[in-house]
Structure formats: C-alpha cells, structure tokens
Amino acid sequence: MYITRMFKRILFIVFTGTYAPVYSMFQMRFHIAVLKILIPLLSAGSNRNFNSC
C-alpha cells in the first residue's frame, strides 16, 4: 500500500516535473532508463501485433 503510494508520487513527480530543480538530473536519467526499457517493449509489441494481423 505504502510502496504503491510512493511509486505513484514518484511517477507524478517524473511526469509533471513539479520538482524539476531537485529532480532534474534524476528525472533525466530516469526518463532515459524508461525509454531504453519501453522502446524495445513497444517495438516488440507492435511487431507482434503486425504479425498477428
């Protein structure tokens, strides 16, 4: 329960950038990490979808 709340708060901070001065470096690294994880997943998912069509 507490962990999910913290995670939501982190996501909120990351996506809104409300605490940009404090989290700017962390935010940038986090975005890069997220993109590195998400892009292959999204491309793999789209490939799978195209194959199934």
Secondary structure by P-SEA (a helix, b strand, c coil): caaaaaaaaaaaaaaacccccccaaaaaaaaaaaaaacaaaaaaaaaaaaaac
